[in-house]
Amino acid sequence: SDFIPWLGWIDPQGLTARLVKAREALDKFIDHIIDDHIQKKKQNNYSEEAETDMVDDMLTFYSEETKVNESDDLQNAIKLTRDNIKAIIM
C-alpha cells in the first residue's frame, strides 16, 4: 500500500486489527485506573494528608456533564470529561 495507494485496504500482516485490539486494551486499562480512583474517592479511604497522584488531581476537575467549559463562572471554567482525562494520561 506504500507504493500502490489504492491497495491500502489490504492488510496482509494484520497490523490494523492488532492496532485496534491494542487500543481497546489500553482504553480498558486506563478506564480501570480511573474507576479505581473514583471508587477510592467515594469510599473516602484516604484522608486530606494522603498522597495523591496525577489521576487524583485531574479528577478534581472531573465533570460528567455533557456541557463542559461553557460556564461564565471562573471557578467552574475548567472541567474535564473522562475522555479528556484518558487523553492526558496517554
PDB file of N, CA, C and O in Angstrom:
ATOM      1  N   SER A   1       0.814  -1.196   0.000  1.00  0.00           N
ATOM      2  CA  SER A   1       0.000   0.000   0.000  1.00  0.00           C
ATOM      3  C   SER A   1       0.857   1.260   0.000  1.00  0.00           C
ATOM      4  O   SER A   1       0.360   2.335  -0.335  1.00  0.00           O
ATOM      5  N   ASP A   2       2.145   1.154   0.370  1.00  0.00           N
ATOM      6  CA  ASP A   2       3.012   2.329   0.326  1.00  0.00           C
ATOM      7  C   ASP A   2       3.311   2.746  -1.110  1.00  0.00           C
ATOM      8  O   ASP A   2       3.429   3.934  -1.410  1.00  0.00           O
ATOM      9  N   PHE A   3       3.431   1.761  -1.990  1.00  0.00           N
ATOM     10  CA  PHE A   3       3.777   2.057  -3.373  1.00  0.00           C
ATOM     11  C   PHE A   3       2.556   2.131  -4.278  1.00  0.00           C
ATOM     12  O   PHE A   3       2.579   2.816  -5.301  1.00  0.00           O
ATOM     13  N   ILE A   4       1.498   1.435  -3.912  1.00  0.00           N
ATOM     14  CA  ILE A   4       0.258   1.439  -4.691  1.00  0.00           C
ATOM     15  C   ILE A   4      -0.870   1.818  -3.730  1.00  0.00           C
ATOM     16  O   ILE A   4      -1.458   0.945  -3.092  1.00  0.00           O
ATOM     17  N   PRO A   5      -1.173   3.109  -3.623  1.00  0.00           N
ATOM     18  CA  PRO A   5      -2.130   3.576  -2.605  1.00  0.00           C
ATOM     19  C   PRO A   5      -3.519   2.969  -2.696  1.00  0.00           C
ATOM     20  O   PRO A   5      -4.175   2.827  -1.663  1.00  0.00           O
ATOM     21  N   TRP A   6      -3.989   2.613  -3.847  1.00  0.00           N
ATOM     22  CA  TRP A   6      -5.339   2.080  -3.952  1.00  0.00           C
ATOM     23  C   TRP A   6      -5.435   0.658  -3.410  1.00  0.00           C
ATOM     24  O   TRP A   6      -6.531   0.102  -3.335  1.00  0.00           O
ATOM     25  N   LEU A   7      -4.293   0.056  -3.027  1.00  0.00           N
ATOM     26  CA  LEU A   7      -4.311  -1.251  -2.364  1.00  0.00           C
ATOM     27  C   LEU A   7      -4.186  -1.103  -0.841  1.00  0.00           C
ATOM     28  O   LEU A   7      -3.876  -2.071  -0.146  1.00  0.00           O
ATOM     29  N   GLY A   8      -4.424   0.087  -0.334  1.00  0.00           N
ATOM     30  CA  GLY A   8      -4.294   0.350   1.096  1.00  0.00           C
ATOM     31  C   GLY A   8      -5.260  -0.434   1.966  1.00  0.00           C
ATOM     32  O   GLY A   8      -4.989  -0.624   3.151  1.00  0.00           O
ATOM     33  N   TRP A   9      -6.360  -0.889   1.428  1.00  0.00           N
ATOM     34  CA  TRP A   9      -7.342  -1.638   2.214  1.00  0.00           C
ATOM     35  C   TRP A   9      -6.866  -3.059   2.506  1.00  0.00           C
ATOM     36  O   TRP A   9      -7.420  -3.728   3.378  1.00  0.00           O
ATOM     37  N   ILE A  10      -5.831  -3.531   1.776  1.00  0.00           N
ATOM     38  CA  ILE A  10      -5.279  -4.873   2.022  1.00  0.00           C
ATOM     39  C   ILE A  10      -4.292  -4.775   3.186  1.00  0.00           C
ATOM     40  O   ILE A  10      -3.410  -3.916   3.190  1.00  0.00           O
ATOM     41  N   ASP A  11      -4.446  -5.648   4.160  1.00  0.00           N
ATOM     42  CA  ASP A  11      -3.575  -5.653   5.339  1.00  0.00           C
ATOM     43  C   ASP A  11      -3.071  -7.073   5.563  1.00  0.00           C
ATOM     44  O   ASP A  11      -3.588  -7.775   6.432  1.00  0.00           O
ATOM     45  N   PRO A  12      -2.059  -7.517   4.787  1.00  0.00           N
ATOM     46  CA  PRO A  12      -1.622  -8.915   4.887  1.00  0.00           C
ATOM     47  C   PRO A  12      -0.989  -9.279   6.236  1.00  0.00           C
ATOM     48  O   PRO A  12      -1.067 -10.435   6.651  1.00  0.00           O
ATOM     49  N   GLN A  13      -0.367  -8.318   6.925  1.00  0.00           N
ATOM     50  CA  GLN A  13       0.247  -8.623   8.223  1.00  0.00           C
ATOM     51  C   GLN A  13      -0.740  -8.520   9.376  1.00  0.00           C
ATOM     52  O   GLN A  13      -0.423  -8.926  10.494  1.00  0.00           O
ATOM     53  N   GLY A  14      -1.910  -7.992   9.127  1.00  0.00           N
ATOM     54  CA  GLY A  14      -2.910  -7.852  10.183  1.00  0.00           C
ATOM     55  C   GLY A  14      -2.615  -6.727  11.152  1.00  0.00           C
ATOM     56  O   GLY A  14      -3.064  -6.763  12.298  1.00  0.00           O
ATOM     57  N   LEU A  15      -1.871  -5.731  10.711  1.00  0.00           N
ATOM     58  CA  LEU A  15      -1.496  -4.627  11.599  1.00  0.00           C
ATOM     59  C   LEU A  15      -2.696  -3.805  12.051  1.00  0.00           C
ATOM     60  O   LEU A  15      -2.746  -3.358  13.197  1.00  0.00           O
ATOM     61  N   THR A  16      -3.645  -3.607  11.173  1.00  0.00           N
ATOM     62  CA  THR A  16      -4.814  -2.803  11.537  1.00  0.00           C
ATOM     63  C   THR A  16      -5.610  -3.474  12.647  1.00  0.00           C
ATOM     64  O   THR A  16      -6.025  -2.817  13.602  1.00  0.00           O
ATOM     65  N   ALA A  17      -5.822  -4.770  12.526  1.00  0.00           N
ATOM     66  CA  ALA A  17      -6.573  -5.496  13.556  1.00  0.00           C
ATOM     67  C   ALA A  17      -5.816  -5.501  14.881  1.00  0.00           C
ATOM     68  O   ALA A  17      -6.424  -5.348  15.940  1.00  0.00           O
ATOM     69  N   ARG A  18      -4.501  -5.674  14.831  1.00  0.00           N
ATOM     70  CA  ARG A  18      -3.703  -5.664  16.057  1.00  0.00           C
ATOM     71  C   ARG A  18      -3.693  -4.280  16.690  1.00  0.00           C
ATOM     72  O   ARG A  18      -3.701  -4.154  17.914  1.00  0.00           O
ATOM     73  N   LEU A  19      -3.676  -3.245  15.861  1.00  0.00           N
ATOM     74  CA  LEU A  19      -3.709  -1.886  16.380  1.00  0.00           C
ATOM     75  C   LEU A  19      -5.026  -1.600  17.092  1.00  0.00           C
ATOM     76  O   LEU A  19      -5.033  -0.990  18.161  1.00  0.00           O
ATOM     77  N   VAL A  20      -6.126  -2.031  16.516  1.00  0.00           N
ATOM     78  CA  VAL A  20      -7.440  -1.834  17.138  1.00  0.00           C
ATOM     79  C   VAL A  20      -7.518  -2.590  18.464  1.00  0.00           C
ATOM     80  O   VAL A  20      -8.037  -2.069  19.451  1.00  0.00           O
ATOM     81  N   LYS A  21      -7.005  -3.809  18.481  1.00  0.00           N
ATOM     82  CA  LYS A  21      -7.037  -4.618  19.706  1.00  0.00           C
ATOM     83  C   LYS A  21      -6.168  -3.998  20.806  1.00  0.00           C
ATOM     84  O   LYS A  21      -6.561  -3.975  21.972  1.00  0.00           O
ATOM     85  N   ALA A  22      -4.991  -3.497  20.431  1.00  0.00           N
ATOM     86  CA  ALA A  22      -4.107  -2.865  21.412  1.00  0.00           C
ATOM     87  C   ALA A  22      -4.729  -1.581  21.951  1.00  0.00           C
ATOM     88  O   ALA A  22      -4.605  -1.281  23.139  1.00  0.00           O
ATOM     89  N   ARG A  23      -5.387  -0.835  21.097  1.00  0.00           N
ATOM     90  CA  ARG A  23      -6.040   0.410  21.517  1.00  0.00           C
ATOM     91  C   ARG A  23      -7.178   0.129  22.493  1.00  0.00           C
ATOM     92  O   ARG A  23      -7.347   0.850  23.477  1.00  0.00           O
ATOM     93  N   GLU A  24      -7.952  -0.911  22.225  1.00  0.00           N
ATOM     94  CA  GLU A  24      -9.038  -1.286  23.133  1.00  0.00           C
ATOM     95  C   GLU A  24      -8.497  -1.737  24.481  1.00  0.00           C
ATOM     96  O   GLU A  24      -9.074  -1.414  25.520  1.00  0.00           O
ATOM     97  N   ALA A  25      -7.386  -2.488  24.476  1.00  0.00           N
ATOM     98  CA  ALA A  25      -6.789  -2.952  25.726  1.00  0.00           C
ATOM     99  C   ALA A  25      -6.276  -1.769  26.547  1.00  0.00           C
ATOM    100  O   ALA A  25      -6.461  -1.734  27.764  1.00  0.00           O
ATOM    101  N   LEU A  26      -5.637  -0.810  25.895  1.00  0.00           N
ATOM    102  CA  LEU A  26      -5.145   0.371  26.600  1.00  0.00           C
ATOM    103  C   LEU A  26      -6.299   1.197  27.151  1.00  0.00           C
ATOM    104  O   LEU A  26      -6.219   1.720  28.262  1.00  0.00           O
ATOM    105  N   ASP A  27      -7.359   1.312  26.382  1.00  0.00           N
ATOM    106  CA  ASP A  27      -8.535   2.061  26.813  1.00  0.00           C
ATOM    107  C   ASP A  27      -9.164   1.422  28.053  1.00  0.00           C
ATOM    108  O   ASP A  27      -9.537   2.127  28.990  1.00  0.00           O
ATOM    109  N   LYS A  28      -9.283   0.100  28.062  1.00  0.00           N
ATOM    110  CA  LYS A  28      -9.829  -0.606  29.228  1.00  0.00           C
ATOM    111  C   LYS A  28      -8.932  -0.437  30.446  1.00  0.00           C
ATOM    112  O   LYS A  28      -9.422  -0.269  31.563  1.00  0.00           O
ATOM    113  N   PHE A  29      -7.618  -0.480  30.234  1.00  0.00           N
ATOM    114  CA  PHE A  29      -6.664  -0.338  31.329  1.00  0.00           C
ATOM    115  C   PHE A  29      -6.788   1.038  31.982  1.00  0.00           C
ATOM    116  O   PHE A  29      -6.827   1.146  33.208  1.00  0.00           O
ATOM    117  N   ILE A  30      -6.851   2.085  31.166  1.00  0.00           N
ATOM    118  CA  ILE A  30      -6.965   3.438  31.706  1.00  0.00           C
ATOM    119  C   ILE A  30      -8.329   3.641  32.362  1.00  0.00           C
ATOM    120  O   ILE A  30      -8.424   4.319  33.385  1.00  0.00           O
ATOM    121  N   ASP A  31      -9.390   3.062  31.788  1.00  0.00           N
ATOM    122  CA  ASP A  31     -10.708   3.129  32.429  1.00  0.00           C
ATOM    123  C   ASP A  31     -10.670   2.486  33.811  1.00  0.00           C
ATOM    124  O   ASP A  31     -11.278   2.993  34.753  1.00  0.00           O
ATOM    125  N   HIS A  32      -9.957   1.374  33.930  1.00  0.00           N
ATOM    126  CA  HIS A  32      -9.836   0.679  35.210  1.00  0.00           C
ATOM    127  C   HIS A  32      -9.115   1.567  36.234  1.00  0.00           C
ATOM    128  O   HIS A  32      -9.517   1.627  37.396  1.00  0.00           O
ATOM    129  N   ILE A  33      -8.066   2.245  35.806  1.00  0.00           N
ATOM    130  CA  ILE A  33      -7.334   3.142  36.704  1.00  0.00           C
ATOM    131  C   ILE A  33      -8.244   4.273  37.184  1.00  0.00           C
ATOM    132  O   ILE A  33      -8.283   4.585  38.374  1.00  0.00           O
ATOM    133  N   ILE A  34      -8.968   4.879  36.256  1.00  0.00           N
ATOM    134  CA  ILE A  34      -9.861   5.988  36.618  1.00  0.00           C
ATOM    135  C   ILE A  34     -10.970   5.498  37.542  1.00  0.00           C
ATOM    136  O   ILE A  34     -11.305   6.171  38.518  1.00  0.00           O
ATOM    137  N   ASP A  35     -11.544   4.330  37.244  1.00  0.00           N
ATOM    138  CA  ASP A  35     -12.601   3.774  38.096  1.00  0.00           C
ATOM    139  C   ASP A  35     -12.098   3.500  39.504  1.00  0.00           C
ATOM    140  O   ASP A  35     -12.809   3.751  40.477  1.00  0.00           O
ATOM    141  N   ASP A  36     -10.862   2.981  39.625  1.00  0.00           N
ATOM    142  CA  ASP A  36     -10.289   2.734  40.948  1.00  0.00           C
ATOM    143  C   ASP A  36     -10.151   4.027  41.749  1.00  0.00           C
ATOM    144  O   ASP A  36     -10.456   4.060  42.941  1.00  0.00           O
ATOM    145  N   HIS A  37      -9.699   5.075  41.100  1.00  0.00           N
ATOM    146  CA  HIS A  37      -9.532   6.348  41.799  1.00  0.00           C
ATOM    147  C   HIS A  37     -10.881   6.957  42.183  1.00  0.00           C
ATOM    148  O   HIS A  37     -11.013   7.541  43.258  1.00  0.00           O
ATOM    149  N   ILE A  38     -11.870   6.824  41.320  1.00  0.00           N
ATOM    150  CA  ILE A  38     -13.211   7.327  41.648  1.00  0.00           C
ATOM    151  C   ILE A  38     -13.798   6.536  42.811  1.00  0.00           C
ATOM    152  O   ILE A  38     -14.433   7.110  43.697  1.00  0.00           O
ATOM    153  N   GLN A  39     -13.589   5.224  42.812  1.00  0.00           N
ATOM    154  CA  GLN A  39     -14.092   4.375  43.894  1.00  0.00           C
ATOM    155  C   GLN A  39     -13.441   4.743  45.222  1.00  0.00           C
ATOM    156  O   GLN A  39     -14.117   4.804  46.249  1.00  0.00           O
ATOM    157  N   LYS A  40     -12.131   4.989  45.207  1.00  0.00           N
ATOM    158  CA  LYS A  40     -11.442   5.410  46.427  1.00  0.00           C
ATOM    159  C   LYS A  40     -12.009   6.728  46.938  1.00  0.00           C
ATOM    160  O   LYS A  40     -12.188   6.918  48.141  1.00  0.00           O
ATOM    161  N   LYS A  41     -12.285   7.625  46.013  1.00  0.00           N
ATOM    162  CA  LYS A  41     -12.823   8.930  46.398  1.00  0.00           C
ATOM    163  C   LYS A  41     -14.207   8.786  47.025  1.00  0.00           C
ATOM    164  O   LYS A  41     -14.520   9.473  47.997  1.00  0.00           O
ATOM    165  N   LYS A  42     -15.041   7.895  46.477  1.00  0.00           N
ATOM    166  CA  LYS A  42     -16.389   7.679  47.017  1.00  0.00           C
ATOM    167  C   LYS A  42     -16.349   7.010  48.380  1.00  0.00           C
ATOM    168  O   LYS A  42     -17.166   7.312  49.250  1.00  0.00           O
ATOM    169  N   GLN A  43     -15.402   6.103  48.568  1.00  0.00           N
ATOM    170  CA  GLN A  43     -15.316   5.378  49.835  1.00  0.00           C
ATOM    171  C   GLN A  43     -14.589   6.181  50.905  1.00  0.00           C
ATOM    172  O   GLN A  43     -14.609   5.816  52.081  1.00  0.00           O
ATOM    173  N   ASN A  44     -13.949   7.270  50.500  1.00  0.00           N
ATOM    174  CA  ASN A  44     -13.180   8.107  51.430  1.00  0.00           C
ATOM    175  C   ASN A  44     -12.139   7.300  52.183  1.00  0.00           C
ATOM    176  O   ASN A  44     -11.999   7.435  53.398  1.00  0.00           O
ATOM    177  N   ASN A  45     -11.408   6.462  51.462  1.00  0.00           N
ATOM    178  CA  ASN A  45     -10.362   5.651  52.075  1.00  0.00           C
ATOM    179  C   ASN A  45      -9.086   6.434  52.335  1.00  0.00           C
ATOM    180  O   ASN A  45      -8.175   5.932  52.992  1.00  0.00           O
ATOM    181  N   TYR A  46      -9.013   7.629  51.838  1.00  0.00           N
ATOM    182  CA  TYR A  46      -7.812   8.412  52.071  1.00  0.00           C
ATOM    183  C   TYR A  46      -8.189   9.736  52.722  1.00  0.00           C
ATOM    184  O   TYR A  46      -9.277  10.271  52.507  1.00  0.00           O
ATOM    185  N   SER A  47      -7.270  10.242  53.513  1.00  0.00           N
ATOM    186  CA  SER A  47      -7.541  11.495  54.215  1.00  0.00           C
ATOM    187  C   SER A  47      -6.969  12.658  53.406  1.00  0.00           C
ATOM    188  O   SER A  47      -6.412  12.470  52.324  1.00  0.00           O
ATOM    189  N   GLU A  48      -7.118  13.841  53.948  1.00  0.00           N
ATOM    190  CA  GLU A  48      -6.598  15.041  53.282  1.00  0.00           C
ATOM    191  C   GLU A  48      -5.081  14.974  53.148  1.00  0.00           C
ATOM    192  O   GLU A  48      -4.515  15.535  52.209  1.00  0.00           O
ATOM    193  N   GLU A  49      -4.423  14.293  54.075  1.00  0.00           N
ATOM    194  CA  GLU A  49      -2.967  14.219  54.075  1.00  0.00           C
ATOM    195  C   GLU A  49      -2.441  13.089  53.204  1.00  0.00           C
ATOM    196  O   GLU A  49      -1.228  12.963  53.036  1.00  0.00           O
ATOM    197  N   ALA A  50      -3.298  12.285  52.659  1.00  0.00           N
ATOM    198  CA  ALA A  50      -2.860  11.156  51.846  1.00  0.00           C
ATOM    199  C   ALA A  50      -2.223  11.649  50.559  1.00  0.00           C
ATOM    200  O   ALA A  50      -2.571  12.701  50.024  1.00  0.00           O
ATOM    201  N   GLU A  51      -1.277  10.849  50.082  1.00  0.00           N
ATOM    202  CA  GLU A  51      -0.616  11.204  48.828  1.00  0.00           C
ATOM    203  C   GLU A  51      -1.591  11.084  47.674  1.00  0.00           C
ATOM    204  O   GLU A  51      -2.384  10.145  47.606  1.00  0.00           O
ATOM    205  N   THR A  52      -1.524  12.025  46.790  1.00  0.00           N
ATOM    206  CA  THR A  52      -2.353  11.973  45.594  1.00  0.00           C
ATOM    207  C   THR A  52      -1.441  11.905  44.384  1.00  0.00           C
ATOM    208  O   THR A  52      -0.293  12.349  44.429  1.00  0.00           O
ATOM    209  N   ASP A  53      -1.956  11.350  43.314  1.00  0.00           N
ATOM    210  CA  ASP A  53      -1.183  11.287  42.083  1.00  0.00           C
ATOM    211  C   ASP A  53      -1.863  12.127  41.009  1.00  0.00           C
ATOM    212  O   ASP A  53      -2.825  12.845  41.280  1.00  0.00           O
ATOM    213  N   MET A  54      -1.355  12.027  39.808  1.00  0.00           N
ATOM    214  CA  MET A  54      -1.856  12.849  38.712  1.00  0.00           C
ATOM    215  C   MET A  54      -3.331  12.587  38.433  1.00  0.00           C
ATOM    216  O   MET A  54      -4.078  13.518  38.130  1.00  0.00           O
ATOM    217  N   VAL A  55      -3.757  11.331  38.533  1.00  0.00           N
ATOM    218  CA  VAL A  55      -5.153  10.989  38.258  1.00  0.00           C
ATOM    219  C   VAL A  55      -6.064  11.626  39.305  1.00  0.00           C
ATOM    220  O   VAL A  55      -7.127  12.146  38.966  1.00  0.00           O
ATOM    221  N   ASP A  56      -5.659  11.589  40.564  1.00  0.00           N
ATOM    222  CA  ASP A  56      -6.453  12.234  41.615  1.00  0.00           C
ATOM    223  C   ASP A  56      -6.568  13.734  41.376  1.00  0.00           C
ATOM    224  O   ASP A  56      -7.629  14.326  41.572  1.00  0.00           O
ATOM    225  N   ASP A  57      -5.472  14.339  40.954  1.00  0.00           N
ATOM    226  CA  ASP A  57      -5.504  15.775  40.678  1.00  0.00           C
ATOM    227  C   ASP A  57      -6.432  16.096  39.518  1.00  0.00           C
ATOM    228  O   ASP A  57      -7.160  17.088  39.569  1.00  0.00           O
ATOM    229  N   MET A  58      -6.420  15.280  38.481  1.00  0.00           N
ATOM    230  CA  MET A  58      -7.302  15.526  37.337  1.00  0.00           C
ATOM    231  C   MET A  58      -8.759  15.262  37.686  1.00  0.00           C
ATOM    232  O   MET A  58      -9.652  15.909  37.139  1.00  0.00           O
ATOM    233  N   LEU A  59      -9.012  14.317  38.591  1.00  0.00           N
ATOM    234  CA  LEU A  59     -10.389  14.018  38.978  1.00  0.00           C
ATOM    235  C   LEU A  59     -11.026  15.151  39.783  1.00  0.00           C
ATOM    236  O   LEU A  59     -12.249  15.208  39.906  1.00  0.00           O
ATOM    237  N   THR A  60     -10.216  16.044  40.326  1.00  0.00           N
ATOM    238  CA  THR A  60     -10.797  17.205  40.998  1.00  0.00           C
ATOM    239  C   THR A  60     -11.489  18.122  39.997  1.00  0.00           C
ATOM    240  O   THR A  60     -12.358  18.909  40.371  1.00  0.00           O
ATOM    241  N   PHE A  61     -11.109  18.024  38.731  1.00  0.00           N
ATOM    242  CA  PHE A  61     -11.733  18.815  37.669  1.00  0.00           C
ATOM    243  C   PHE A  61     -12.709  17.997  36.838  1.00  0.00           C
ATOM    244  O   PHE A  61     -13.194  18.471  35.810  1.00  0.00           O
ATOM    245  N   TYR A  62     -13.005  16.767  37.270  1.00  0.00           N
ATOM    246  CA  TYR A  62     -13.852  15.852  36.500  1.00  0.00           C
ATOM    247  C   TYR A  62     -15.312  16.283  36.559  1.00  0.00           C
ATOM    248  O   TYR A  62     -15.818  16.664  37.615  1.00  0.00           O
ATOM    249  N   SER A  63     -15.976  16.217  35.419  1.00  0.00           N
ATOM    250  CA  SER A  63     -17.395  16.545  35.342  1.00  0.00           C
ATOM    251  C   SER A  63     -18.068  15.572  34.394  1.00  0.00           C
ATOM    252  O   SER A  63     -17.592  15.354  33.280  1.00  0.00           O
ATOM    253  N   GLU A  64     -19.177  14.987  34.832  1.00  0.00           N
ATOM    254  CA  GLU A  64     -19.913  14.063  33.980  1.00  0.00           C
ATOM    255  C   GLU A  64     -20.922  14.786  33.105  1.00  0.00           C
ATOM    256  O   GLU A  64     -21.595  14.157  32.288  1.00  0.00           O
ATOM    257  N   GLU A  65     -21.036  16.082  33.261  1.00  0.00           N
ATOM    258  CA  GLU A  65     -21.997  16.856  32.486  1.00  0.00           C
ATOM    259  C   GLU A  65     -21.614  16.843  31.011  1.00  0.00           C
ATOM    260  O   GLU A  65     -20.435  16.782  30.661  1.00  0.00           O
ATOM    261  N   THR A  66     -22.625  16.901  30.158  1.00  0.00           N
ATOM    262  CA  THR A  66     -22.355  16.937  28.725  1.00  0.00           C
ATOM    263  C   THR A  66     -21.882  18.308  28.284  1.00  0.00           C
ATOM    264  O   THR A  66     -21.118  18.425  27.326  1.00  0.00           O
ATOM    265  N   LYS A  67     -22.330  19.346  28.973  1.00  0.00           N
ATOM    266  CA  LYS A  67     -21.905  20.699  28.619  1.00  0.00           C
ATOM    267  C   LYS A  67     -20.799  21.117  29.574  1.00  0.00           C
ATOM    268  O   LYS A  67     -21.068  21.526  30.704  1.00  0.00           O
ATOM    269  N   VAL A  68     -19.573  21.015  29.128  1.00  0.00           N
ATOM    270  CA  VAL A  68     -18.442  21.449  29.935  1.00  0.00           C
ATOM    271  C   VAL A  68     -17.795  22.635  29.247  1.00  0.00           C
ATOM    272  O   VAL A  68     -17.953  22.844  28.044  1.00  0.00           O
ATOM    273  N   ASN A  69     -17.072  23.392  30.026  1.00  0.00           N
ATOM    274  CA  ASN A  69     -16.340  24.563  29.550  1.00  0.00           C
ATOM    275  C   ASN A  69     -17.251  25.611  28.913  1.00  0.00           C
ATOM    276  O   ASN A  69     -16.793  26.384  28.072  1.00  0.00           O
ATOM    277  N   GLU A  70     -18.518  25.654  29.290  1.00  0.00           N
ATOM    278  CA  GLU A  70     -19.431  26.661  28.759  1.00  0.00           C
ATOM    279  C   GLU A  70     -19.918  27.610  29.845  1.00  0.00           C
ATOM    280  O   GLU A  70     -20.856  28.377  29.626  1.00  0.00           O
ATOM    281  N   SER A  71     -19.300  27.563  30.993  1.00  0.00           N
ATOM    282  CA  SER A  71     -19.744  28.379  32.121  1.00  0.00           C
ATOM    283  C   SER A  71     -19.022  29.725  32.121  1.00  0.00           C
ATOM    284  O   SER A  71     -17.859  29.820  31.729  1.00  0.00           O
ATOM    285  N   ASP A  72     -19.730  30.759  32.567  1.00  0.00           N
ATOM    286  CA  ASP A  72     -19.119  32.074  32.711  1.00  0.00           C
ATOM    287  C   ASP A  72     -18.429  32.216  34.060  1.00  0.00           C
ATOM    288  O   ASP A  72     -17.621  33.124  34.253  1.00  0.00           O
ATOM    289  N   ASP A  73     -18.739  31.334  34.983  1.00  0.00           N
ATOM    290  CA  ASP A  73     -18.147  31.352  36.309  1.00  0.00           C
ATOM    291  C   ASP A  73     -16.704  30.856  36.214  1.00  0.00           C
ATOM    292  O   ASP A  73     -16.462  29.762  35.705  1.00  0.00           O
ATOM    293  N   LEU A  74     -15.748  31.646  36.697  1.00  0.00           N
ATOM    294  CA  LEU A  74     -14.342  31.282  36.556  1.00  0.00           C
ATOM    295  C   LEU A  74     -13.963  30.071  37.395  1.00  0.00           C
ATOM    296  O   LEU A  74     -13.065  29.320  37.013  1.00  0.00           O
ATOM    297  N   GLN A  75     -14.622  29.866  38.523  1.00  0.00           N
ATOM    298  CA  GLN A  75     -14.297  28.708  39.349  1.00  0.00           C
ATOM    299  C   GLN A  75     -14.679  27.414  38.658  1.00  0.00           C
ATOM    300  O   GLN A  75     -14.003  26.401  38.837  1.00  0.00           O
ATOM    301  N   ASN A  76     -15.728  27.423  37.886  1.00  0.00           N
ATOM    302  CA  ASN A  76     -16.188  26.221  37.200  1.00  0.00           C
ATOM    303  C   ASN A  76     -15.781  26.206  35.731  1.00  0.00           C
ATOM    304  O   ASN A  76     -16.319  25.421  34.950  1.00  0.00           O
ATOM    305  N   ALA A  77     -14.851  27.053  35.351  1.00  0.00           N
ATOM    306  CA  ALA A  77     -14.475  27.158  33.940  1.00  0.00           C
ATOM    307  C   ALA A  77     -13.707  25.936  33.460  1.00  0.00           C
ATOM    308  O   ALA A  77     -13.819  25.563  32.292  1.00  0.00           O
ATOM    309  N   ILE A  78     -12.936  25.308  34.328  1.00  0.00           N
ATOM    310  CA  ILE A  78     -12.140  24.160  33.910  1.00  0.00           C
ATOM    311  C   ILE A  78     -12.815  22.889  34.406  1.00  0.00           C
ATOM    312  O   ILE A  78     -12.830  22.614  35.605  1.00  0.00           O
ATOM    313  N   LYS A  79     -13.362  22.131  33.495  1.00  0.00           N
ATOM    314  CA  LYS A  79     -13.956  20.833  33.800  1.00  0.00           C
ATOM    315  C   LYS A  79     -13.433  19.838  32.773  1.00  0.00           C
ATOM    316  O   LYS A  79     -13.363  20.143  31.583  1.00  0.00           O
ATOM    317  N   LEU A  80     -13.073  18.668  33.231  1.00  0.00           N
ATOM    318  CA  LEU A  80     -12.568  17.624  32.347  1.00  0.00           C
ATOM    319  C   LEU A  80     -13.586  16.503  32.238  1.00  0.00           C
ATOM    320  O   LEU A  80     -14.237  16.150  33.221  1.00  0.00           O
ATOM    321  N   THR A  81     -13.720  15.956  31.066  1.00  0.00           N
ATOM    322  CA  THR A  81     -14.541  14.767  30.880  1.00  0.00           C
ATOM    323  C   THR A  81     -13.648  13.543  31.037  1.00  0.00           C
ATOM    324  O   THR A  81     -12.427  13.667  31.128  1.00  0.00           O
ATOM    325  N   ARG A  82     -14.249  12.384  31.068  1.00  0.00           N
ATOM    326  CA  ARG A  82     -13.492  11.137  31.176  1.00  0.00           C
ATOM    327  C   ARG A  82     -12.552  10.978  29.976  1.00  0.00           C
ATOM    328  O   ARG A  82     -11.417  10.527  30.131  1.00  0.00           O
ATOM    329  N   ASP A  83     -13.018  11.344  28.799  1.00  0.00           N
ATOM    330  CA  ASP A  83     -12.179  11.246  27.605  1.00  0.00           C
ATOM    331  C   ASP A  83     -11.001  12.213  27.673  1.00  0.00           C
ATOM    332  O   ASP A  83      -9.910  11.889  27.204  1.00  0.00           O
ATOM    333  N   ASN A  84     -11.207  13.393  28.249  1.00  0.00           N
ATOM    334  CA  ASN A  84     -10.103  14.341  28.415  1.00  0.00           C
ATOM    335  C   ASN A  84      -9.028  13.760  29.326  1.00  0.00           C
ATOM    336  O   ASN A  84      -7.837  13.861  29.034  1.00  0.00           O
ATOM    337  N   ILE A  85      -9.453  13.153  30.427  1.00  0.00           N
ATOM    338  CA  ILE A  85      -8.502  12.571  31.372  1.00  0.00           C
ATOM    339  C   ILE A  85      -7.742  11.419  30.723  1.00  0.00           C
ATOM    340  O   ILE A  85      -6.530  11.295  30.895  1.00  0.00           O
ATOM    341  N   LYS A  86      -8.455  10.579  29.980  1.00  0.00           N
ATOM    342  CA  LYS A  86      -7.780   9.464  29.309  1.00  0.00           C
ATOM    343  C   LYS A  86      -6.775   9.965  28.279  1.00  0.00           C
ATOM    344  O   LYS A  86      -5.699   9.385  28.135  1.00  0.00           O
ATOM    345  N   ALA A  87      -7.108  11.021  27.570  1.00  0.00           N
ATOM    346  CA  ALA A  87      -6.188  11.569  26.570  1.00  0.00           C
ATOM    347  C   ALA A  87      -4.933  12.133  27.225  1.00  0.00           C
ATOM    348  O   ALA A  87      -3.835  11.977  26.690  1.00  0.00           O
ATOM    349  N   ILE A  88      -5.079  12.780  28.365  1.00  0.00           N
ATOM    350  CA  ILE A  88      -3.918  13.329  29.060  1.00  0.00           C
ATOM    351  C   ILE A  88      -3.030  12.207  29.583  1.00  0.00           C
ATOM    352  O   ILE A  88      -1.805  12.316  29.522  1.00  0.00           O
ATOM    353  N   ILE A  89      -3.617  11.139  30.092  1.00  0.00           N
ATOM    354  CA  ILE A  89      -2.839  10.014  30.608  1.00  0.00           C
ATOM    355  C   ILE A  89      -2.051   9.336  29.495  1.00  0.00           C
ATOM    356  O   ILE A  89      -0.902   8.936  29.685  1.00  0.00           O
ATOM    357  N   MET A  90      -2.682   9.212  28.335  1.00  0.00           N
ATOM    358  CA  MET A  90      -1.987   8.555  27.222  1.00  0.00           C
ATOM    359  C   MET A  90      -0.843   9.408  26.744  1.00  0.00           C
ATOM    360  O   MET A  90      -0.136   9.026  25.812  1.00  0.00           O
TER     361      MET A  90
END
